[in-house]
Amino acid sequence: MMSRLHTSIFLFVLVTLPYLSFSQKSYQTSRLSGKQPEIDGMIDEECWKSVEWGTNFTQREPNDGQSPSQNTSFRILYDDNNLYVAIRAYDSVPSEIVTRLTRRDNTDSDWVGVIVDSYDDNLTGFGFAVTASGVKMDLMITNDGMDDPTWDALWLAKTKLDDKGWTAEFRIPLTQLRFGKADELSWGLNVFRYIYRKQEMSLWQPIARNAPGFVSLFGTLNGLKGIKPKKDIEILPYAVVKAEYDEKEEGNPFEKGHQYGSAIGVDGKVSLTNDITLNFTVNPDFGQVEADPSVVNLSAFESYFSEKRPFFIEGKNIFDYSLTGGDGDDTRNILFYSRRIGRAPHYSPDLEDGEYAQMPSTTHILGSFKVSGKTRNGLSIGVMESLTRKEQATIDLNGERRKVTTEPMTNYFIARVQQDYNKGTSSLGGMVTATNRSIQSDYLNFMPRSAYAAGLDYNYTWKNKTYYFDLKFVGTRLEGNKEAITELQQSSARYYQSPDKNYVKLDTNRTSLSGYAFTFDIGKSGNGHFNYMAWLTLRSPGVDFNDVGYMRQADEVQQVVWIGYREYKPKRLFKYYGLNFNEYIGWSFGGQSIYKGANVNGFGQFNNYWNIGSGFNMDAESLDRSQLRGGPGLMVPGGYNYWIDLSSDGRKKLSMGVNAWLYRGFEEYTSMNGLSLSATFKPINSLSISLSPDYSWGFNELQYVTDLTYNESTRFILARLDQHSFGVSVRLDYSLTPDLSIQYYGQPFLFAGNYSNYKRVINAKASDYEDRFIDFTEGVELFEGEDENEWQVDENRDGNVDYTFSDDDFNFMQFRSNLVMRWEYRPGSSLYLVWSQGRTQDDTHGDFAFRRDMNYLFDKHPQDIFLVKVSYMLVF
């Protein structure tokens, strides 16, 4: 309902496909007799004639329930080891079939696909699709509609264009499916076709867009006799060599300008049973993974970055446990955040004059394994275990070296179970996470030795899954040295030291911290134009799951109501459109109102395939509990936000988009603006070039600068920050074949921040905005210091300096890029050639000058990394 649109139309359809009152179809397959069909896309072998064609597809998009513009038919055979699928996609205008070449799992052309529910549990589907150009796509469906596109199977598909349209042949090994033992099996089945130029989706078993179910509404595949569950063993050893070149630093023995290395490792997948699979990795390498985008974070909270490492991406949805209501895509409160594993070390040693340090940038993962799957009785299981080694910095002083531990050896454990009931209409589950550190140095006692979280969740649906409610409860406990628990109490997640928090107490003698979180969510999700939901979620002051999860703030109670309207049938200007309204209120556990607001937004697609979205948000005055970094909560005026998004027809060789937004704070305390553009050009079927520049600018009168002590009381210093940010993402995708591609990603990023109008807080909660601060008057209370970028304050105006603080005007410039050639030279086996380049600069101008800053950035000597990685799949 409220989820983002998937870039892949295939995935979008799988998530949103819904229900109409069509009767359930069935297809009768038969065992293959004689020679296997050659998988070449031709479907001309005699064996295909032994089964009937499956026909009579129904359009789902754009005209739900109507006949498709082009006919489609399919045949399915099987033997002891494989499922064979042949699909004939008729097309009256074969020359208009779109056959763009892309990397695997990218749907940018006509495609056909099949999904089977081999569990026959009405919840789980294994999907296989191929584009007209031969690009494969695969994914797993869980919980009757949640897609996991990271699932990759070993299978074969080929396509062929002819004067009738095009054809596709699949060979799907039974090792890639999960099913039980029986003399005769019946599986859920659906077959799909997408016509790119018409943006038309048709299905063999009709499922309408507004239905609450997906897999549960499939047709059936009958006639599977005498096949047995298969166990799969896939071992993928790899070897990598790497060369790194950087600027040589005189006197620094660790910066010689070059560094070379090599490594070997192994990934693997083993079927413990037909239902349960073991995935493991030993000494993993993620050198081919795209770099994170550049950011400047001026808040009290850490930045969130998406996971990009293959081992942690694949099958990750089995470990999803969000403590936010609604569609659960809020990343601010999740029990498992895989970026914690292999993170940058916590500790950075202080260096004496003349000392140099060689610091590890990440913690090395010694090994990790996952056990996951689902039994025939509806029990889903997911267990992950990861071990990272002790990391050490090497410190050199005139040739004498010593080691300093920067991160202790750490073990991460995550377990998730969920039992389905009543054919998937309800479920009961739980999740446990544990982080244990082997801390052997006193200076690392600021980290908890152990951190545990345990959660229970229950989901119930009724009236064919039209209505639902969810319950989730989590308890956490952290243990460690007094220093570690004190730091947790004083962290930005809770600020126990704040004078506002008379309902909690900062205790520097504590050696443990416990808390809980709870979410109740109820709503309607399907059937009809209107859907709605409401949720209540709370996090106690002591709850913390940040050691292996992600949480920004504890001590919060949140209530949200959302109402949405959807129209999927073409009307007047639009092919489809939707409207949303929501309101939200938050309180602290002390009963303080901390925020409230409302939002209205809409989206739609015009008949010419252009897309539009727009929204308006209004926030009331709020209590910002983090702005003063542990001081009292600061009353911040409300404001309003407006945005509009417009994009052209994505089917064209050239497509463009624009997004504009603004935020205006009441009392003129802030004003922010943003503009982003996008352009994608596909001059030939094998090449896609995209450019996405964005620019934002504005000011904030309440930017935190510092806090310090004067006359035995704390002074909180704020300032006006004028800021400008510019970035541009460049992507190039060139596919020579479905298995050989070259990708480039580059992002220059510039940020400038200039401080002025310094002020100190005198009454953070005064009813009038002007009474909350006193501005420093330059030349009366505020003077330039003797040191550069220093301000001196004569608060009592007696001619003496009472305290000083720094002027932090800054410019941050960064460039990151990756060039990757990937060749899957045989199924599951790949060769990577990688070139990564990074540049980082900073300055203290504070103003934004595009040409100056860009020249300064690219004058910086780059860090270049060249990497060759080869892997070879062994199947047993």
Secondary structure, 3 states (H helix, E strand, C coil): CCCCCCCCHHHHHHHHCCCCCCCCCEEECEECCCCCCCCCCCCCCHHHHHCCCECCCEEEECCCCCCCCCCEEEEEEECCCEEEEEEEEECCCHHHCCCCCCCCCCCCCCEEEEEEECCCCCCCEEEEEEECCCCEEEEEEECCCEEECCCCCCCEEEEEEECCEEEEEEEEEHHHCCCCCCCEEEEEEEEEEEEHHHCEEEECCCCCCCCCCCHHHCEEEEEEECCCCCCCEEEEEEEEEEEEECCCCCCCCCCCCEEEEEEEEEEEEEECCCCEEEEEEECCCCCCCCCCCCCCCCCCCCCCCCCCCHHHHCCHHHHCCECCCCCCCCCCEECCCHHHCCCCCCCCCCCCCCEEEECCCCCCEEEEEEEEEECCCCEEEEEEEEEECCEEEEEEECCEEEEEEEECEEEEEEEEEEEEECCCCEEEEEEEEEEEEECCCHHHCCCCCEEEEEEEEEEEEECCCCEEEEEEEEEEEEECCHHHHHHHHHCCCCCCCCCCCCCCCCCCCCCEEEEEEEEEEEEECCCCCEEEEEEEEEECCCCCCCCCCEECCCCEEEEEEEEEEEECCCECCEEEEEEEEEEEEEECCCCCEEEEEEEEEEEEEECCCCEEEEEEEEECCEEECCCCCCCCCEEECCEEEEEEEEECCCCCCEEEEEEEEEEEEHHHCEEEEEEEEEEEEEEECCEEEEEEEEEEEEEEEEEEEEEEEECCEEEEEEEEEEEEEEEEEEEEEEEEECCEEEEEEEEEEEEEEEEEEEEEECCCCCCCHHHHEEECCECCCEEECCCCCEEEECCCCCCCCCEEEECCCEEEEEEEEEEEEEEEEECCEEEEEEEEEEEEEEECCCCCCHHHHHHHHHHCCCEEEEEEEEECCEEC
